[in-house]
Amino acid sequence: MFQKRLLAWYNKCKRDLPWRKLATAETDCDRRAYAVWVSEIMLQQTQVASVINYYNRWMQKWPTLQDLAGASLEEVNELWAGLGYYSRGKRLQEGAHKIVSEMAGHMPRTAEDLQKLLPGVGKYTAGAIASIAFGQVTGVVDGNVTRVLCRVRAIGADPTNSSVTDQFWALSHALVDPAHPGDFNQAMMELGATVCTPRAPLCTECPVRQHCRAHHRVSGYLPL
């Protein structure tokens, strides 16, 4: 089964990243969601290796929504310096202030509300926060997930086409593991980032190659 194999691989091979530790260890759901939110915004347009130190410094300085809501934009920009796209940090600070002042300090619990209520939170980021922090059974689609889906299902359509993108979202919602949606979504992204890479994918190391139609086409075996 695709989900079972992917999750078993992820549990064994996932990278040791600080936001994953926080998302796993934090029992307060608002603090957990905040930790995921910060990581997802920082990872937009930025490589994982570049984000780690910034993330650790951020969470040390502002470990809660309330701490960030009390920060000035100057402080945020100072910590963000070198990470690029400063508007990301500004929207985080604005979002934290809105949550504290208008939502009694509680993060929205669903992808729909996260996207609707928080500045700078799009469909992907909302789905990531909702599934990882709150266990909402919802898929996510980013560049890595798109590549995995294209290969697993041998989809040759233009992924930038809006109707094709809608199909990817429908497929991700259908595939997500209902018992472990956050881990499944992270596993899909991890697979695309470390194994199902844009060039020279490591097919022999792929935990779901038995299900991959693209691999079938080049290797001649029948996917399960």
Buried (B, 14 or more C-beta within 10 A) or exposed (E): EBBEBBBEBBEEBBEEBBBBEBBEEBEEBBBBBBBBBBBBBBBBEBEBEBBBEBBEEBBEEBBBBBBBBBBEEEBBEEBBEEBEEEEBBBBBBBBBBBBBEEBEBEBBBBBBBBBEBBEBBEBBBBBBBBBBBBBBBBBBBBEBBBBBBBBBBBBEEEBEEEEBBEBBBEBBBEBBBEEBBBBBBBBBBBBBBBBBEEEEBEBEEBBBBBBBBBBBEEEEEEBE
